[in-house]
Amino acid sequence: MLYLEKLSDENKGKNALYKQVVQSLKQAITNNQLPPGSAIPSENALSAHFNVARSVVRQALAILVEDGYILKQAGRTSVVAPRVKHRRNLQNSLSLHSQLEDKGVTLRTEVLRLEKGVFPDAVAGFYGAPDGLLLERLRYINEEPISYVQTWLPIEFNTLTQADLTNDSLHQQLHKQFNRKPEQGRNQIQIVAADKKLAAYLQVKNNSPLLQLQASYYDQHGLPMEWFTAWHREDKVVFDIAVDASLENKIQVKNFQRVLK
């Protein structure tokens, strides 16, 4: 069981033993060292591996069952549960928060930074201004990070506060406070490797594949209102994209002052 990180003597007193066992097993499952459907080692084997009592292992496994990582089967070996991926419809301008909320999924948002900043060149071209606001957020489901988002906003939104956006939707706040809502824009998807910063934020290994979504949105008045890049864990999120052969292969922008290029 080399894929399971053992409990070091140095860390044993820092956290409850069962929590450390939970973390080790979660990490192996998340990193696909224990893929979906694979058997969970026996309580005796785990007890020997971690050098803890069977009662500690039993408590850890119960938590993993409750959290949906393990399927307990009567009379059979427990296995790693199938991964549940949260779906984001990219044909819809609704935020990830709103889309998951509509499905009864609670998304927790931690605001890492909200401050004035100088726009990168592409963002400055989009807004026709040199600077505005930089918003950085981490999004969680069941206390696991699923995405890190870096958003550039126009300076007129500078009355937004971190409290406004903690565990709330940016789009809902923009509509509530400024009567602005996204109506049309462009989404661009890439698969990228996690650098050190993204790996730390999203709790994955360096160079793990991430789904990167870069988007720029105009509001109902045709004014630019949001530019963001979001990096999603590929084991937690899937993008849905509708296909319609009747649509022309270009973006049509009706009655807008600016046209996406």
Order of alpha helices (4+ residues) and beta strands (2+ residues): alpha-alpha-alpha-beta-beta-beta-alpha-beta-alpha-beta-beta-alpha-alpha-beta-alpha-beta-beta-beta
